[in-house]
Amino acid sequence: METTVAEDQAADPGRPPAPRGARGAVGRLLRLPGGRARRWAAWCAVPPLAVVSVVVLCRAADTDGITPIPQLLAFLPWLLVPAALGLLLSTAARWPLGCGWALAAAAATGWFIQPYDGGSPPEPRGPVLARLRVMTANLEFGQAREGLLSALRRERPDLVAVQECDTRCAGELDSAAVRKAYPYRSVALGDSAAAGSAILSRHPLTRAEGVRGTLRMPGAVVRVAGQRLRMQVAHPMPPMPGGVDLWRTELGRLRAYAAGRGGEPTLIAGDFNATQDHAAFRAVLDTGLRDSARATGVSRTPSWPSATTPALGAQIDHVLVSRGLRPRTARFLDLPHTDHRALLVELDLCGPQG
C-alpha cells in the first residue's frame, strides 16, 4: 500500500519530514540517520572522508592524478586526521555506514604509510672499498650558505649536492677554505636564485652531462678508491597547481637517467620535490635504486618545510643509491635560513663480489 509524505507524518508525528530532491536521494543512498543534529554530523563527516578516499584510491591505483591530489599525497600520513574526524562525526551521528567508511579509509591510509621497497637491489656483498659521507642541502635561494659552510666544517662529508645555489653561494664555495677541503667541483648557475646547483667532492671528479630540467641538475663521475661512481643532482620543479605535468616530466627524466645507469655504482641526491607516496618518485625507485633514508629506518622523517619539522612535514630530500653502495646511517640536519633540512648519509662503496 502506497502512502504520501503527509500520511506518513500523520501516522508517526515524531518522525522528521523526508528530504526531497537530490539531497534526499543522496541521503537515502548514504542511509543518513534521523534527527537534525545527527544528520548534520553525518553530512559534516562526508567531505573529509571523501578527500581521504580519493587520495588513497589514487595511491592504490599508482597515479598522482591532478591538483590537488599530488599536493595531498605529499602529506599522506596526515590523512589519518580527517579520517579520524570522519569517524568521530559518524559515531556522534550514530551512522554505521559512515563509521565503516571511516575505518576503511584509516586502514587503507595506514597500509600505505608502510615504507616503500620498490625494486631495491640486494645488499652488496663485495669488499668495502671506501666509506663515504654524502650530504644534500637545498639553500632556499642561497640564503643558507653560511649554515652550509658550518655543516661542511662540522660534518666533513666527502660528496655534497647543493640546490638553489645563487651567485653569492657560488662565491662562498669558491673561497680558499672550501677549495682546500673540496678541490673538485661542478657548479651550474641558472637564471634565478633557485636554479643553480653544485657538486663538491674530496675525490677526483669529472663533469658529466646532467639531467635536463628547468632548474640546473648537474652530473659527474667521481673516482673513489679506483672505482668510478656516477653522481647526479636532483631538483625537478615542484608539483605546483598548473605545473604538475612539468614536475612529472622532470621526474621522468631522472627515472630515465636511473634506468640507463649501467652497472656502475650510482647515486642521485637532492630535492626531489616528491615523497615515496608519489607514483612518479616510486617509478625512479623501481629502476633498482634504494632510498638511503628508507634503508636506515628513517623513511618518514620530514625534511620540508623545516618550520614544522620534525612534527609535521614531508620527506622530499633524498639520497638514492644503486647496488654497490650500502647505506649505513642517515641523519637530517637543521640549517638556518632555509625551508629544507639537509640530509647526511653514510655509505659503504663496495667492490665486485669475489
C-alpha positions as CSV (number, residue, x, y, z in Angstrom):
1,M,0.0,0.0,0.0
2,E,1.5,3.4,-1.0
3,T,1.3,6.4,1.3
4,T,2.1,10.1,0.9
5,V,4.6,12.0,3.0
6,A,1.7,13.7,4.7
7,E,0.1,10.3,5.6
8,D,3.4,9.0,6.9
9,Q,3.8,12.1,9.2
10,A,0.2,11.7,10.4
11,A,0.9,8.1,11.2
12,D,4.2,9.0,13.0
13,P,4.1,12.6,14.2
14,G,7.6,12.3,15.8
15,R,9.2,11.3,12.5
16,P,11.1,14.2,10.7
17,P,9.9,15.0,7.2
18,A,11.6,13.0,4.4
19,P,14.2,15.1,2.5
20,R,13.2,15.8,-1.1
21,G,15.1,16.2,-4.4
22,A,18.8,15.5,-5.0
23,R,19.7,16.0,-1.4
24,G,17.1,13.5,-0.3
25,A,18.3,10.9,-2.9
26,V,21.9,11.2,-1.7
27,G,20.7,11.0,1.9
28,R,18.8,7.8,1.2
29,L,21.8,6.4,-0.7
30,L,24.1,7.1,2.3
31,R,21.4,6.0,4.8
32,L,21.8,9.2,6.8
33,P,20.4,8.9,10.4
34,G,17.3,10.6,11.7
35,G,17.4,13.7,13.9
36,R,18.6,17.1,12.7
37,A,21.8,17.1,14.8
38,R,22.7,13.6,13.8
39,R,22.1,14.3,10.1
40,W,24.3,17.4,10.3
41,A,27.0,15.4,11.9
42,A,26.8,12.8,9.2
43,W,26.8,15.4,6.4
44,C,29.9,17.0,8.0
45,A,31.7,13.6,8.0
46,V,31.3,13.2,4.3
47,P,33.8,15.8,3.0
48,P,36.9,14.7,5.0
49,L,36.1,11.0,4.3
50,A,35.6,11.8,0.6
51,V,39.0,13.6,0.4
52,V,40.8,10.8,2.1
53,S,39.1,8.2,-0.1
54,V,40.0,9.9,-3.3
55,V,43.7,10.4,-2.3
56,V,44.1,6.8,-1.1
57,L,42.4,5.4,-4.2
58,C,44.9,7.4,-6.4
59,R,47.7,5.9,-4.2
60,A,46.4,2.4,-4.7
61,A,46.0,3.0,-8.5
62,D,49.6,4.1,-8.7
63,T,48.8,7.5,-10.1
64,D,49.4,11.1,-8.9
65,G,46.3,12.4,-10.5
66,I,45.7,16.1,-10.9
67,T,45.7,19.1,-8.5
68,P,45.2,18.8,-5.5
69,I,46.0,15.1,-5.4
70,P,49.8,15.4,-5.8
71,Q,49.9,18.1,-3.1
72,L,47.9,16.0,-0.7
73,L,49.9,12.8,-1.4
74,A,53.0,14.5,-0.1
75,F,51.3,14.5,3.4
76,L,49.6,11.1,3.1
77,P,50.3,10.0,6.7
78,W,48.4,13.1,7.9
79,L,45.2,11.9,6.2
80,L,44.7,9.9,9.3
81,V,43.5,13.1,10.9
82,P,40.5,13.7,8.6
83,A,39.8,10.0,8.7
84,A,39.6,10.2,12.5
85,L,37.4,13.3,12.3
86,G,35.1,11.4,9.9
87,L,34.9,8.5,12.4
88,L,34.2,10.9,15.3
89,L,31.4,12.6,13.4
90,S,29.9,9.3,12.2
91,T,29.9,7.9,15.7
92,A,28.2,11.1,17.0
93,A,25.6,10.7,14.2
94,R,25.1,7.0,15.0
95,W,25.8,6.4,11.3
96,P,27.0,2.8,10.8
97,L,27.9,3.3,7.1
98,G,29.9,6.3,7.9
99,C,31.8,4.5,10.7
100,G,32.6,1.7,8.4
101,W,33.7,4.1,5.7
102,A,36.0,6.0,8.2
103,L,37.6,2.8,9.4
104,A,38.2,1.6,5.9
105,A,39.8,4.9,4.9
106,A,42.0,4.9,8.0
107,A,43.1,1.3,7.4
108,A,43.9,2.0,3.8
109,T,45.9,5.1,4.8
110,G,47.8,3.1,7.4
111,W,48.6,0.4,4.9
112,F,50.2,2.9,2.6
113,I,52.2,4.5,5.4
114,Q,54.4,1.5,5.3
115,P,57.9,2.2,3.8
116,Y,58.0,1.5,0.0
117,D,60.6,-1.0,-1.0
118,G,60.2,-0.8,-4.8
119,G,62.8,-2.6,-6.8
120,S,65.5,-2.3,-4.2
121,P,68.6,-4.4,-5.2
122,P,70.0,-7.0,-2.8
123,E,72.7,-5.8,-0.3
124,P,76.2,-5.7,-2.0
125,R,78.5,-8.5,-0.7
126,G,81.8,-7.4,-2.2
127,P,84.6,-5.9,-0.2
128,V,84.2,-2.4,1.2
129,L,86.5,-0.1,-0.9
130,A,85.7,3.1,0.9
131,R,83.3,4.7,3.4
132,L,81.6,7.9,2.0
133,R,79.6,10.6,3.7
134,V,77.2,12.2,1.3
135,M,75.2,15.4,2.0
136,T,72.4,17.1,0.1
137,A,71.1,20.6,1.0
138,N,68.6,23.0,-0.5
139,L,69.7,26.5,0.5
140,E,66.5,28.3,-0.4
141,F,67.7,30.9,-2.9
142,G,71.2,30.8,-1.4
143,Q,70.1,32.1,2.0
144,A,71.5,29.2,4.0
145,R,75.0,29.3,2.6
146,E,76.6,30.2,6.0
147,G,74.7,27.3,7.5
148,L,76.0,25.0,4.8
149,L,79.6,26.1,5.3
150,S,79.2,25.4,9.0
151,A,77.8,22.0,8.3
152,L,80.7,21.2,5.9
153,R,83.3,22.1,8.6
154,R,81.4,20.1,11.3
155,E,80.3,17.0,9.4
156,R,83.1,16.8,6.7
157,P,81.1,15.0,4.0
158,D,83.0,13.6,1.1
159,L,80.4,14.4,-1.6
160,V,77.9,17.3,-1.4
161,A,74.9,18.1,-3.6
162,V,73.7,21.7,-3.3
163,Q,70.5,23.0,-4.7
164,E,69.3,26.7,-5.0
165,C,72.9,27.9,-5.1
166,D,72.9,31.5,-6.3
167,T,75.9,33.7,-7.3
168,R,76.6,34.6,-3.7
169,C,76.6,30.9,-2.8
170,A,78.9,30.1,-5.7
171,G,81.3,32.8,-4.4
172,E,81.3,31.3,-0.9
173,L,82.0,27.8,-2.4
174,D,84.9,29.3,-4.3
175,S,86.7,30.6,-1.2
176,A,90.2,29.3,-0.4
177,A,89.0,27.3,2.7
178,V,86.3,25.5,0.7
179,R,88.5,24.8,-2.2
180,K,91.1,23.3,0.1
181,A,88.6,21.0,1.6
182,Y,86.8,20.3,-1.7
183,P,89.2,20.7,-4.6
184,Y,86.9,19.1,-7.1
185,R,83.5,20.6,-8.0
186,S,80.9,21.2,-10.6
187,V,78.8,24.4,-10.3
188,A,75.9,25.2,-12.6
189,L,74.3,28.6,-12.1
190,G,70.9,29.3,-13.5
191,D,68.9,32.3,-14.5
192,S,67.4,32.7,-11.0
193,A,68.5,32.2,-7.4
194,A,66.6,28.9,-7.2
195,A,68.0,27.5,-10.4
196,G,71.7,26.9,-9.5
197,S,73.1,23.7,-8.2
198,A,76.6,22.4,-7.3
199,I,78.5,19.2,-6.6
200,L,81.5,19.3,-4.2
201,S,83.9,16.4,-3.8
202,R,87.0,15.5,-1.9
203,H,87.8,12.9,-4.6
204,P,88.7,13.5,-8.3
205,L,85.7,14.5,-10.3
206,T,84.9,14.7,-14.0
207,R,81.9,16.6,-15.2
208,A,79.2,14.6,-17.0
209,E,76.1,15.5,-18.8
210,G,73.4,16.2,-16.2
211,V,69.6,15.7,-16.4
212,R,67.8,18.4,-18.3
213,G,65.4,20.5,-16.3
214,T,64.0,24.0,-15.6
215,L,66.4,24.1,-12.6
216,R,70.0,23.0,-13.1
217,M,70.8,19.3,-12.3
218,P,74.5,18.7,-12.9
219,G,76.1,15.3,-13.1
220,A,79.6,14.0,-12.5
221,V,81.7,10.9,-12.4
222,V,83.8,10.6,-9.2
223,R,86.7,8.3,-8.8
224,V,86.9,6.7,-5.3
225,A,89.5,4.1,-4.4
226,G,90.0,3.3,-8.1
227,Q,86.2,2.9,-8.6
228,R,84.0,5.1,-10.9
229,L,81.0,6.4,-9.1
230,R,78.2,8.3,-11.0
231,M,76.6,11.2,-9.2
232,Q,73.6,13.2,-10.2
233,V,71.9,16.2,-8.5
234,A,68.1,16.0,-8.4
235,H,66.0,19.2,-8.4
236,P,62.8,18.9,-10.5
237,M,60.2,21.6,-10.4
238,P,57.7,21.2,-7.6
239,P,54.1,20.0,-8.3
240,M,52.5,23.4,-8.1
241,P,48.9,23.9,-9.4
242,G,49.3,24.2,-13.1
243,G,52.8,22.7,-13.1
244,V,52.1,19.0,-12.3
245,D,52.8,17.9,-15.8
246,L,56.2,19.6,-15.8
247,W,57.0,18.0,-12.4
248,R,56.0,14.6,-13.7
249,T,58.1,15.1,-16.8
250,E,61.3,16.1,-15.0
251,L,60.9,13.2,-12.5
252,G,60.5,11.0,-15.6
253,R,63.9,12.3,-16.9
254,L,65.5,11.3,-13.6
255,R,63.9,7.9,-13.9
256,A,65.4,7.6,-17.4
257,Y,68.8,8.5,-16.1
258,A,68.5,5.9,-13.3
259,A,67.3,3.2,-15.7
260,G,70.2,3.9,-18.1
261,R,72.9,4.0,-15.5
262,G,74.5,0.6,-16.5
263,G,76.4,-1.4,-13.9
264,E,78.5,1.4,-12.3
265,P,77.6,2.5,-8.8
266,T,75.3,5.5,-9.0
267,L,73.8,7.9,-6.5
268,I,71.2,10.6,-7.1
269,A,70.9,13.2,-4.4
270,G,68.9,16.3,-3.9
271,D,65.5,17.9,-3.5
272,F,63.1,15.6,-5.5
273,N,60.0,17.6,-4.6
274,A,58.4,14.2,-4.1
275,T,57.8,11.6,-1.5
276,Q,57.5,7.8,-1.6
277,D,53.7,8.3,-1.9
278,H,54.1,9.9,-5.3
279,A,53.9,7.4,-8.2
280,A,56.5,9.5,-10.2
281,F,59.0,9.1,-7.5
282,R,58.3,5.4,-6.9
283,A,59.0,4.9,-10.7
284,V,62.5,6.2,-10.0
285,L,62.9,3.7,-7.2
286,D,61.5,0.9,-9.3
287,T,64.7,1.1,-11.5
288,G,66.5,-0.7,-8.7
289,L,67.6,2.2,-6.6
290,R,67.5,2.2,-2.8
291,D,66.4,5.2,-0.7
292,S,69.1,5.6,1.9
293,A,66.6,7.0,4.5
294,R,64.3,4.0,3.9
295,A,67.2,1.6,4.2
296,T,68.3,3.0,7.5
297,G,64.9,3.2,9.1
298,V,64.0,6.9,8.8
299,S,61.8,6.8,5.7
300,R,59.1,9.0,7.2
301,T,61.3,11.7,8.8
302,P,60.2,15.0,7.3
303,S,62.7,17.3,5.6
304,W,60.3,20.1,4.4
305,P,59.1,22.6,5.4
306,S,61.7,23.0,8.1
307,A,59.5,25.4,10.1
308,T,57.2,22.5,11.1
309,T,59.6,19.5,11.1
310,P,60.0,17.1,12.6
311,A,56.5,17.2,14.0
312,L,54.8,17.8,10.6
313,G,56.1,17.8,7.0
314,A,57.1,15.6,4.1
315,Q,60.4,13.9,3.2
316,I,61.2,15.3,-0.2
317,D,65.0,15.3,0.1
318,H,66.6,12.0,-0.7
319,V,69.9,10.2,-1.5
320,L,69.1,7.3,-3.8
321,V,71.8,4.6,-4.4
322,S,72.3,1.7,-6.7
323,R,73.8,-1.7,-6.0
324,G,77.4,-1.3,-4.9
325,L,76.5,1.3,-2.3
326,R,75.3,0.2,1.1
327,P,73.6,2.8,3.3
328,R,74.7,2.7,6.9
329,T,73.2,5.8,8.6
330,A,71.1,8.8,7.6
331,R,70.6,12.0,9.6
332,F,68.6,15.1,8.9
333,L,70.3,18.4,9.9
334,D,68.8,21.8,10.6
335,L,70.3,24.6,8.7
336,P,69.3,28.2,9.4
337,H,67.5,30.4,6.8
338,T,66.2,27.6,4.6
339,D,62.9,25.7,4.4
340,H,64.7,22.4,3.9
341,R,66.6,20.2,6.3
342,A,69.9,18.9,5.0
343,L,70.4,15.1,4.7
344,L,73.7,13.4,5.6
345,V,74.1,9.8,4.6
346,E,77.0,7.4,5.4
347,L,77.6,4.8,2.7
348,D,79.9,1.9,2.0
349,L,81.2,1.7,-1.5
350,C,81.6,-2.0,-2.3
351,G,83.7,-3.7,-5.0
352,P,82.6,-6.7,-7.1
353,Q,81.9,-9.8,-5.1
354,G,84.8,-12.3,-5.3
